[in-house]
Amino acid sequence: MRRTVINILKILRRNINIIVNNTNMITGKTFETEHNQGNKKDRAWAELRRISDELCSENNLSVIQNPEQCKGKSHWEWNMSRQGLSWKAKLKYAIDQVVKVSDDFDDFLLKCTEYGILVEYNPDHKIDLKYMLAEQKENNPRAKFTRAKTLGWYYETEQIKARSAIFIVW
């Protein structure tokens, strides 16, 4: 099997840059189609992440713990968040505020409407928790709910239950 050539340019104080030739010059296949078969954890990008993590730890650089729980942002989403225009950032902030004042998960669900968050919760479904800002629905009647996992693991059912339990005032 042909090995993908990876040029590691330099290790800086804060990050590591890895450059990959995305197209195989012999077959014309892209890196994704040639190597991304099978389980997600076995795919080529996961192997690149493992190599990067090893290099970072060897050079005393920070390594993201539990990367499967993190969700990256596109440049557009990052820019909107930076400008304060991101609906996801507004939704996350509103959810965080509700969690702080909730006694438990049921209280969280009730208080969401007070804070302008529409919530769909169905524990029988695989996708059990969905959110939407009420202002989104007013501006666009065809707006759809956002799955909790789209916002990140921190906003999924079990995490909301755990977080609301922490803020109980005695």
For each residue, the residues with C-beta under 8 A, 3 or more apart:
1:
2: 24 26
3:
4: 20 21 31 35 44
5: 21
6: 18 19 20 48 51
7: 18 19
8: 11 16 17 18 19 55
9: 17 18 19
10: 17
11: 8 16 55 59 61
12: 15 16 17
13: 61
14: 61
15: 12 61
16: 8 11 12 52 55 56 61
17: 8 9 10 12
18: 6 7 8 9 48 51 52
19: 6 7 8 9
20: 4 6 31 48
21: 4 5 24 25 31
22: 30 31 32
23: 28 29 30 31
24: 2 21 27 28 29 30 31 34
25: 21 28
26: 2
27: 24 34
28: 23 24 25
29: 23 24 33 34
30: 22 23 24 33 34
31: 4 20 21 22 23 24 34 35 36 44
32: 22 35 36 44
33: 29 30 36
34: 24 27 29 30 31
35: 4 31 32 43 44
36: 31 32 33 43 44 45
37: 43
38: 42 43
39: 42 43
40: 43 46
41: 46
42: 38 39 46
43: 35 36 37 38 39 40 46 47
44: 4 31 32 35 36 47 48
45: 36 48 49
46: 40 41 42 43 49 50
47: 43 44 50 51
48: 6 18 20 44 45 51 52
49: 45 46 52 53 67
50: 46 47 53 54
51: 6 18 47 48 54 55
52: 16 18 48 49 55 56
53: 49 50 56 57 63 64
54: 50 51 57 58
55: 8 11 16 51 52 58 59 61
56: 16 52 53 59 61 62 63
57: 53 54 60 61 63
58: 54 55
59: 11 55 56
60: 57
61: 11 13 14 15 16 55 56 57
62: 56
63: 53 56 57
64: 53 67 70
65:
66: 69 70
67: 49 64 70
68:
69: 66 152 153
70: 64 66 67 152 153
71: 150 151 152 153
72:
73: 77 78 81
74: 77 78
75: 78 79
76: 79 80
77: 73 74 80 81 86 88
78: 73 74 75 81 82
79: 75 76 82 83
80: 76 77 83 85 86 89
81: 73 77 78 84 85 86 88 89
82: 78 79
83: 79 80 86
84: 81 89
85: 80 81
86: 77 80 81 83 89 90
87: 90 91 133 136
88: 77 81 91 92 146 151
89: 80 81 84 86 92 93
90: 86 87 93 94 133
91: 87 88 94 95 117 131 132 133 146 151
92: 88 89 95 96 151 152 155
93: 89 90 96 97
94: 90 91 97 98 115 116 117 133
95: 91 92 98 99 112 117 131 151 155 160
96: 92 93 99 100
97: 93 94 100 101 115
98: 94 95 101 102 108 111 112 114 115 117
99: 95 96 102 108 160 163 164 167
100: 96 97 167
101: 97 98 111 167
102: 98 99 105 107 108 111 164 167
103: 107 164 168
104: 107 108 161 164 165 168
105: 102 108 109 157 160 161 164
106: 109 110
107: 102 103 104 110 111 164
108: 98 99 102 104 105 111 112 160 164
109: 105 106 112 119 121
110: 106 107 113 114
111: 98 101 102 107 108 114 115
112: 95 98 108 109 115 117 118 119 131
113: 110 116 117 118 119 134
114: 98 110 111
115: 94 97 98 111 112
116: 94 113 133 134 135
117: 91 94 95 98 112 113 131 132 133 134
118: 112 113 131 132 133 134 137 145
119: 109 112 113 129 130 131
120: 129 130 131 145
121: 109 128 129 130 157
122: 125 128
123: 128 157
124: 128
125: 122 128
126:
127: 130 147 148 149
128: 121 122 123 124 125 148 157
129: 119 120 121 147 148 155 156 157 160
130: 119 120 121 127 145 146 147 148
131: 91 95 112 117 118 119 120 145 146 148 151 155
132: 91 117 118 136 137 143 144 145 146
133: 87 90 91 94 116 117 118 136 137
134: 113 116 117 118 137 138
135: 116 138 139
136: 87 132 133 139 140 143
137: 118 132 133 134 140 141 143
138: 134 135
139: 135 136 143
140: 136 137 143
141: 137
142:
143: 132 136 137 139 140
144: 132
145: 118 120 130 131 132
146: 88 91 130 131 132 150 151
147: 127 129 130 150 151
148: 127 128 129 130 131 151 155 156 157 160
149: 127 152 153 155 156
150: 71 146 147
151: 71 88 91 92 95 131 146 147 148 154 155
152: 69 70 71 92 149 155
153: 69 70 71 149 156 159
154: 151 159 163
155: 92 95 129 131 148 149 151 152 159 160
156: 129 148 149 153 159 160
157: 105 121 123 128 129 148 160 161
158: 161 162
159: 153 154 155 156 162 163
160: 95 99 105 108 129 148 155 156 157 163 164
161: 104 105 157 158 164 165
162: 158 159 165 166
163: 99 154 159 160 166 167
164: 99 102 103 104 105 107 108 160 161 167 168
165: 104 161 162 168
166: 162 163
167: 99 100 101 102 163 164
168: 103 104 164 165
169:
170:
